[in-house]
Amino acid sequence: MVGLFVQENSAGGLMFTEHMYIAEENGSLVVKLKHFDPDLTGWEEKDDMVRFRLVSIEPCAVYFSALTYRCDGENGLVVAVRMKGADKDVNELVFRFVRRKAAAEAGPTP
């Protein structure tokens, strides 16, 4: 499975993109991803990528090392990723997604 994440700033300008793959590897699953600046300069070295190996699967959640995909109601998805900051502290970033049709029906968010 292939995916694309786009991070925009508050003015709608492109900050970066993530190109990701969920693939079979050695009899299990792995998420592989690469980051790119708006000019397509890669964050990782040419042949390198960020990798998250599968830890476990539940009926509505998939746990990879430092990355979780979890259902959030009927039309939502929560993605949580643990990252080390420049100060070496581990922080969790949480992203909430809603299906486009459901988001349009719900109207603008406050």
C-alpha positions as CSV (number, residue, x, y, z in Angstrom):
1,M,0.0,0.0,0.0
2,V,1.3,3.5,-0.9
3,G,0.5,6.7,0.8
4,L,1.4,10.4,0.8
5,F,1.3,12.8,3.7
6,V,1.4,16.6,3.0
7,Q,2.3,19.1,5.8
8,E,1.2,22.7,5.2
9,N,1.9,25.8,7.2
10,S,-0.9,28.0,8.5
11,A,-0.9,30.0,5.2
12,G,-1.4,26.8,3.1
13,G,2.2,26.7,1.9
14,L,3.9,23.3,1.6
15,M,6.3,22.5,4.5
16,F,7.2,18.9,3.5
17,T,5.8,15.6,2.2
18,E,6.2,12.0,3.3
19,H,6.0,9.2,0.8
20,M,5.2,5.9,2.6
21,Y,4.8,2.3,1.8
22,I,3.3,-0.5,3.8
23,A,5.0,-3.7,2.5
24,E,5.6,-7.3,3.2
25,E,9.1,-8.0,4.4
26,N,10.5,-11.3,5.8
27,G,7.0,-12.7,6.4
28,S,5.7,-9.6,8.3
29,L,4.8,-5.9,7.5
30,V,6.9,-2.8,7.6
31,V,6.2,0.9,7.0
32,K,8.9,2.6,5.0
33,L,8.9,6.3,4.4
34,K,11.0,9.2,3.1
35,H,10.6,12.9,3.7
36,F,11.0,15.7,1.2
37,D,11.2,19.5,1.4
38,P,9.0,21.5,-1.1
39,D,11.9,21.5,-3.6
40,L,12.1,17.7,-3.4
41,T,15.3,17.7,-1.4
42,G,15.2,14.5,0.6
43,W,15.7,14.5,4.4
44,E,17.1,10.9,4.4
45,E,20.2,9.8,2.5
46,K,19.5,8.7,-1.1
47,D,19.2,4.9,-0.3
48,D,18.0,5.4,3.3
49,M,14.5,5.6,4.7
50,V,12.7,5.6,8.0
51,R,11.4,2.1,8.9
52,F,8.8,0.9,11.4
53,R,8.4,-2.8,11.9
54,L,5.1,-4.5,12.7
55,V,4.6,-5.2,16.4
56,S,0.9,-6.3,16.6
57,I,-2.5,-6.0,15.0
58,E,-5.9,-5.7,16.8
59,P,-9.3,-5.4,15.2
60,C,-9.1,-1.6,14.8
61,A,-5.5,-0.8,15.4
62,V,-2.1,-1.6,13.9
63,Y,1.0,-1.1,16.0
64,F,4.4,-0.6,14.4
65,S,7.6,0.3,16.3
66,A,7.0,4.0,17.3
67,L,4.0,4.3,15.0
68,T,0.3,3.4,15.5
69,Y,-2.7,3.5,13.2
70,R,-6.0,3.4,15.1
71,C,-9.7,3.7,14.1
72,D,-11.4,6.8,15.5
73,G,-15.1,6.2,15.1
74,E,-16.7,5.2,11.8
75,N,-14.9,7.8,9.6
76,G,-11.8,8.7,11.4
77,L,-8.2,7.5,11.8
78,V,-5.7,8.5,14.5
79,V,-2.0,8.1,13.6
80,A,0.5,8.5,16.5
81,V,4.3,8.6,16.0
82,R,6.9,8.8,18.7
83,M,10.0,10.9,17.8
84,K,13.1,12.0,19.5
85,G,13.6,15.8,19.5
86,A,16.8,17.7,19.3
87,D,17.0,17.6,23.1
88,K,16.8,13.8,22.9
89,D,13.4,13.8,24.7
90,V,10.8,11.5,23.2
91,N,7.6,13.2,22.1
92,E,4.4,11.7,20.6
93,L,2.8,13.5,17.6
94,V,-0.8,12.7,17.0
95,F,-2.6,13.2,13.7
96,R,-6.4,12.9,13.3
97,F,-7.8,12.2,9.9
98,V,-11.5,12.2,8.8
99,R,-12.8,10.7,5.5
100,R,-13.4,13.6,3.0
101,K,-17.1,13.0,2.6
102,A,-17.6,12.8,6.4
103,A,-15.5,16.0,6.9
104,A,-17.5,17.9,4.2
105,E,-20.8,16.8,5.8
106,A,-19.6,17.9,9.3
107,G,-18.7,21.4,8.1
108,P,-15.8,23.6,9.0
109,T,-13.9,22.9,12.2
110,P,-13.7,25.7,14.8
